[in-house]
Amino acid sequence: MKDDLSGRSGRIGPNAVLQLLPVLEAAGGGALRDEMLGAAGLSAPPSDAGLMDEGPAGAMHRALRQRLPGRAPELLREAGARTGDYILAHRIPPMAQRVLKLLPPALAAPILAKAIAKHSWTFAGSGAFRVVSTRPLVFELTDNPLIRGETAPHPICVWHEAVFDRLFQTLVDRRLRTRELTCSASGSAVCR
């Protein structure tokens, strides 16, 4: 399936949708969940095995921002935190987590950032992710499929912020906060 907004096809981790579904259900019941699945062109939740087409994931995030503009940031942030929890429970080996927690934050943060960059295909899809610097820690995502084609007066990548917050606060330092400074939806070349 081609992404209608870019003409390109990309794959993304299904947690971009799967972790949002229970959040939607809690916020508006099965009707809201099913409405957002329909807006994404999905008749059922995607499989949790492997990757999914990025188009429906982006369509669901866009539809939520359009349908509930006041609540979408909070709901997407919750879904991002849940995605971070999933990654901690299923993708980062317990031994690696223990080592990161034992290291000083100045050492742990760049190691975690490098691991995130290595696996960025799971959340960047056909976009391009890179670690710009480690002091301060700065990430860039070019052509983010979850916001592709949108316009907004401010940064809107709260799902990604929440995923990174959960990982870095759990494994590096509870005081760390991710904040998007520039966003392609608000006219920047990259989400930073």
Secondary structure, 3 states (H helix, E strand, C coil): CCCCCCCCCCEECCHHHHCHHHHHHHHHHHHHHHHHHHHCCCCCCCCCCCCEEHHHHHHHHHHHHHHCCCCHHHHHHHHHHHHHHHHHHHCCCHHHHHHHHHCCHHHHHHHHHHHHHHCCHHHHCCCEEEEEEECCEEEEEECCCCCCCCCCCCCCCHHHHHHHHHHHHHHCCCCCCCCCCCCHHHCCCCEC
